Amino acid sequence: MTVTDATEVHWEAAEALRQADPQLADLLAAEAARRAESLQLLAGENLTSPAVLSALTGPLIDKYAEGYPGHRHHSGCALADAAELLAIDRAKQLFAAEHANVQPRSGTSAMLAAYAALLKPGDVVLAMSLQHGGHLSCGSRANFSGRWFDFIGYGVREDDQLIDLGQVRELARLHRPKAIVAGGISYPRHIDWAEFRKIADEVDAYLIASVAQVTGLIAGGVAPSPVPYADVTVAATHKLLRGPRGGLLLCSAELAERVDRAVFPFSQGGAAMNEVAAKAVAFAEAGTPAFGEYLQRAVDGARVLAGALAEAGAPPLTGGTDTHLVTADVSPLGLTGREAELRCAAAQLMLGKCALPYDQAPVTEASGIRLGTGAVAAQGMGRSELSEVGALIGRLLTSGPDPRIGERVRELAAAFGRR
Ligand SMILES: *Cc1c(COP(=O)(O)O)cnc(C)c1O
């Protein structure tokens, strides 16, 4: 399907919505306008490609296909099977994995399935602590993970903010976890998968790679792949990959059946076949040269953003970034993360406050901000635009609100639009 076809389908559906529900249609139009007038620098956000959007609203949205290709609990699944097999084969090829499960509805449900495949309630799990960049699904008491498993948290060093592999090994030897989770939500550096594997082997633990944030970078070969090292890799298709909102599990052929059963029937019913189809599209797009160029813009852009923040007096954690992510400490500027977030949002720059490792401030205030370049790189921005955006953020943080900055951001957003 071409971009024009996809846009057409979307437009027709939008017209039907306007007829049926003008109230919600207005709300969505306002959201589209809000996005068009601002820059999305939230680390997990992106722009789905038009082809992905078309598959999402395509006919498979109505198909019930509980089970797996060839083993469904519903009739009329031959084409749904073909779409899912396409998604599975493309995922296996893109990530050089022996097995892929494309049914998880989100990153968190993929984590649930990974734990279910390998662990029993009460098992000890060693994962990056939430304060140091771990996700909710890495042991938050508010999440199933923290209630059903016994989590031990490792962290980053205070001086260079890099993962303290010495501490990981020490905690692994002390607590003998059943699984070690590597990866997090706001860690801007590549992860040493071989070393994590070594530590897991030393204590006979499973290794779970939690890479929702950087799935696109791994697909494009920009970040090292955990697939050869991890027992189960938990990925997401909606962040850097530009696919539909959803999760993805990769594992060895040996663990395939356990992983599949952990998704369906253990933790989900029928898969959203439109999302599965859209994942197939995203995997194909991720193999194109255009995707590689987009990733390069994202990573180059994040580097210049980190440099601009450093220059403004908000040091980026770990001194910079290897990815699309930047986490910076705004406390030297006398600001909290929340104040920085609000000030930027008022100038149409959408980024997030972020609690830092060893943060003294309450979580609701936080001392840091987190930015990601996925969405702006998808719009076509690269090094030079992000160098300007970084300078604008620096001015906002050091000199305070200035309406001219919001104006300039609107101009940039309009110039790039939705690519
Ligand atoms: C985004 C993310 C998740 C959660 O994904 P959802 O789809 O929001 O449930 C889990 N773990 C990591 C590391 C993530 O980056």
The ligand as a MOL file (V3000), in Angstrom:
LIG
                    3D

  0  0  0     0  0            999 V3000
M  V30 BEGIN CTAB
M  V30 COUNTS 15 15 0 0 0
M  V30 BEGIN ATOM
M  V30 1 C 8.0480 1.2120 27.4380 0
M  V30 2 C 8.6310 0.1380 28.2750 0
M  V30 3 C 7.8080 -0.8230 28.8790 0
M  V30 4 C 6.3010 -0.7710 28.8350 0
M  V30 5 O 5.6740 -0.7800 27.6400 0
M  V30 6 P 4.0990 -0.5240 27.6100 0
M  V30 7 O 3.7400 -0.8610 26.2130 0
M  V30 8 O 3.8590 0.8910 27.9950 0
M  V30 9 O 3.4640 -1.4670 28.5830 0
M  V30 10 C 8.4170 -1.8090 29.6360 0
M  V30 11 N 9.7510 -1.8650 29.7950 0
M  V30 12 C 10.5640 -0.9680 29.2100 0
M  V30 13 C 12.0250 -1.0830 29.3960 0
M  V30 14 C 10.0360 0.0640 28.4400 0
M  V30 15 O 10.8620 0.9510 27.8760 0
M  V30 END ATOM
M  V30 BEGIN BOND
M  V30 1 1 1 2
M  V30 2 1 2 3
M  V30 3 2 2 14
M  V30 4 1 3 4
M  V30 5 2 3 10
M  V30 6 1 4 5
M  V30 7 1 5 6
M  V30 8 2 6 7
M  V30 9 1 6 8
M  V30 10 1 6 9
M  V30 11 1 10 11
M  V30 12 2 11 12
M  V30 13 1 12 13
M  V30 14 1 12 14
M  V30 15 1 14 15
M  V30 END BOND
M  V30 END CTAB
M  END
